[in-house]
Amino acid sequence: MKNLLVRLLKDEAGTTSIEYALIGVLLSIIMIGAVTMMGTSLNSMFEGVESGLSIGSSS
């Protein structure tokens, strides 16, 4: 049992793919956050444009 544990702790196979997966997850989280913030900002901008157009058409 001890030999199995030592062998598992020394085994480095697959660590690179795990590291790449973690980097991919981190980048995905960053991209989702950026797109969400941009979407909120764009929504506010278009609401302002819509408000300006409705004021302009009523006068």
N, CA, C and O of each residue as an XYZ file, in Angstrom:
236
protein
N       0.832     -1.194      0.000
C       0.000      0.000      0.000
C       0.871      1.251      0.000
O       0.587      2.220     -0.704
N       1.947      1.216      0.809
C       2.851      2.362      0.868
C       3.513      2.587     -0.489
O       3.666      3.725     -0.935
N       3.904      1.489     -1.141
C       4.540      1.613     -2.462
C       3.585      2.238     -3.476
O       4.002      3.041     -4.310
N       2.324      1.878     -3.408
C       1.325      2.446     -4.316
C       1.184      3.948     -4.100
O       1.121      4.714     -5.062
N       1.136      4.362     -2.851
C       1.007      5.781     -2.533
C       2.231      6.561     -3.004
O       2.097      7.642     -3.578
N       3.418      6.018     -2.765
C       4.650      6.687     -3.204
C       4.674      6.785     -4.722
O       5.041      7.821     -5.277
N       4.282      5.704     -5.394
C       4.281      5.706     -6.859
C       3.276      6.720     -7.409
O       3.562      7.396     -8.397
N       2.111      6.830     -6.783
C       1.117      7.804     -7.231
C       1.590      9.236     -7.011
O       1.332     10.107     -7.842
N       2.273      9.486     -5.913
C       2.763     10.837     -5.635
C       3.883     11.249     -6.580
O       4.032     12.431     -6.890
N       4.678     10.274     -7.044
C       5.791     10.593     -7.946
C       5.364     10.629     -9.411
O       6.088     11.169    -10.247
N       4.205     10.067     -9.734
C       3.740      9.999    -11.116
C       3.331     11.386    -11.594
O       2.459     12.022    -11.002
N       3.962     11.849    -12.663
C       3.669     13.177    -13.204
C       2.946     13.106    -14.542
O       2.769     14.133    -15.197
N       2.536     11.946    -14.952
C       1.819     11.801    -16.221
C       0.458     12.478    -16.111
O      -0.274     12.258    -15.146
N       0.132     13.281    -17.078
C      -1.161     13.952    -17.085
C      -1.173     15.309    -16.416
O      -2.176     16.017    -16.493
N      -0.089     15.694    -15.761
C      -0.100     16.994    -15.081
C      -0.153     18.146    -16.075
O      -0.757     19.181    -15.795
N       0.469     17.976    -17.220
C       0.448     19.040    -18.221
C      -0.969     19.272    -18.727
O      -1.402     20.414    -18.880
N      -1.685     18.190    -18.984
C      -3.056     18.357    -19.475
C      -3.951     18.979    -18.408
O      -4.853     19.751    -18.733
N      -3.715     18.654    -17.150
C      -4.483     19.272    -16.066
C      -4.174     20.762    -15.990
O      -5.077     21.576    -15.793
N      -2.906     21.119    -16.145
C      -2.529     22.536    -16.113
C      -3.174     23.293    -17.270
O      -3.672     24.403    -17.083
N      -3.168     22.701    -18.463
C      -3.813     23.347    -19.608
C      -5.317     23.483    -19.384
O      -5.912     24.490    -19.766
N      -5.925     22.486    -18.775
C      -7.356     22.562    -18.488
C      -7.647     23.690    -17.505
O      -8.625     24.419    -17.674
N      -6.816     23.840    -16.487
C      -7.009     24.921    -15.516
C      -6.838     26.289    -16.167
O      -7.588     27.219    -15.871
N      -5.858     26.413    -17.050
C      -5.664     27.675    -17.769
C      -6.885     27.965    -18.646
O      -7.348     29.103    -18.715
N      -7.399     26.938    -19.311
C      -8.588     27.109    -20.141
C      -9.800     27.545    -19.335
O     -10.566     28.402    -19.775
N      -9.976     26.960    -18.163
C     -11.094     27.344    -17.299
C     -10.940     28.786    -16.846
O     -11.911     29.543    -16.849
N      -9.734     29.174    -16.458
C      -9.486     30.547    -16.018
C      -9.774     31.544    -17.140
O     -10.418     32.568    -16.914
N      -9.301     31.246    -18.337
C      -9.563     32.135    -19.474
C     -11.057     32.209    -19.792
O     -11.567     33.273    -20.141
N     -11.750     31.090    -19.672
C     -13.196     31.091    -19.918
C     -13.929     31.971    -18.922
O     -14.836     32.715    -19.298
N     -13.544     31.893    -17.658
C     -14.175     32.722    -16.629
C     -13.921     34.196    -16.906
O     -14.825     35.020    -16.771
N     -12.694     34.531    -17.291
C     -12.359     35.924    -17.600
C     -13.176     36.409    -18.798
O     -13.703     37.521    -18.781
N     -13.282     35.577    -19.838
C     -14.026     35.977    -21.031
C     -15.511     36.142    -20.734
O     -16.139     37.074    -21.238
N     -16.079     35.262    -19.934
C     -17.497     35.380    -19.580
C     -17.740     36.667    -18.805
O     -18.728     37.363    -19.043
N     -16.840     36.984    -17.876
C     -16.978     38.227    -17.114
C     -16.887     39.452    -18.000
O     -17.658     40.398    -17.841
N     -15.940     39.440    -18.941
C     -15.772     40.588    -19.834
C     -16.989     40.767    -20.735
O     -17.458     41.888    -20.929
N     -17.497     39.682    -21.281
C     -18.662     39.768    -22.163
C     -19.887     40.230    -21.386
O     -20.693     41.006    -21.901
N     -20.033     39.765    -20.162
C     -21.163     40.190    -19.332
C     -21.098     41.681    -19.050
O     -22.108     42.378    -19.148
N     -19.912     42.178    -18.700
C     -19.772     43.613    -18.421
C     -20.009     44.435    -19.679
O     -20.652     45.483    -19.618
N     -19.499     43.976    -20.820
C     -19.718     44.701    -22.068
C     -21.190     44.689    -22.445
O     -21.708     45.689    -22.942
N     -21.866     43.578    -22.218
C     -23.289     43.483    -22.541
C     -24.110     44.457    -21.724
O     -25.025     45.093    -22.248
N     -23.791     44.583    -20.435
C     -24.499     45.528    -19.576
C     -24.256     46.953    -20.041
O     -25.180     47.765    -20.079
N     -23.017     47.256    -20.393
C     -22.674     48.596    -20.858
C     -23.379     48.914    -22.179
O     -23.914     50.009    -22.353
N     -23.377     47.964    -23.096
C     -24.048     48.183    -24.381
C     -25.554     48.342    -24.202
O     -26.181     49.151    -24.885
N     -26.125     47.580    -23.297
C     -27.556     47.697    -23.038
C     -27.893     49.099    -22.536
O     -28.875     49.697    -22.977
N     -27.087     49.621    -21.619
C     -27.313     50.974    -21.108
C     -27.184     52.006    -22.220
O     -27.971     52.951    -22.289
N     -26.193     51.828    -23.089
C     -25.981     52.768    -24.180
C     -27.179     52.771    -25.134
O     -27.648     53.838    -25.530
N     -27.674     51.599    -25.502
C     -28.805     51.524    -26.421
C     -30.088     52.043    -25.786
O     -30.941     52.589    -26.485
N     -30.241     51.883    -24.478
C     -31.404     52.465    -23.805
C     -31.351     53.989    -23.876
O     -32.382     54.641    -24.038
N     -30.146     54.559    -23.755
C     -29.989     56.007    -23.899
C     -30.320     56.475    -25.302
O     -30.961     57.511    -25.481
N     -29.888     55.716    -26.296
C     -30.192     56.055    -27.689
C     -31.698     55.969    -27.925
O     -32.281     56.842    -28.567
N     -32.319     54.922    -27.408
C     -33.768     54.764    -27.567
C     -34.516     55.919    -26.915
O     -35.485     56.431    -27.474
N     -34.070     56.324    -25.743
C     -34.702     57.442    -25.047
C     -34.549     58.729    -25.856
O     -35.499     59.501    -25.982
N     -33.365     58.960    -26.398
C     -33.121     60.151    -27.210
C     -33.962     60.162    -28.470
O     -34.462     61.211    -28.875
N     -34.124     59.006    -29.092
C     -34.936     58.932    -30.305
C     -36.409     59.162    -30.012
O     -37.105     59.811    -30.792
N     -36.886     58.637    -28.895
C     -38.306     58.833    -28.581
C     -38.586     60.284    -28.211
O     -39.665     60.795    -28.512
N     -37.640     60.958    -27.565
C     -37.806     62.379    -27.242
C     -37.777     63.201    -28.527
O     -38.565     64.132    -28.687
N     -36.875     62.862    -29.440
C     -36.755     63.601    -30.692
C     -37.968     63.433    -31.588
O     -38.346     64.369    -32.292
N     -38.581     62.269    -31.575
C     -39.735     62.044    -32.451
C     -41.012     62.674    -31.903
O     -41.950     62.917    -32.663
N     -41.065     62.943    -30.596
C     -42.277     63.538    -30.025
C     -42.282     65.054    -30.142
O     -43.331     65.669    -29.951
N     -41.158     65.676    -30.447
C     -41.147     67.150    -30.535
C     -41.280     67.649    -31.947
O     -41.287     68.858    -32.176
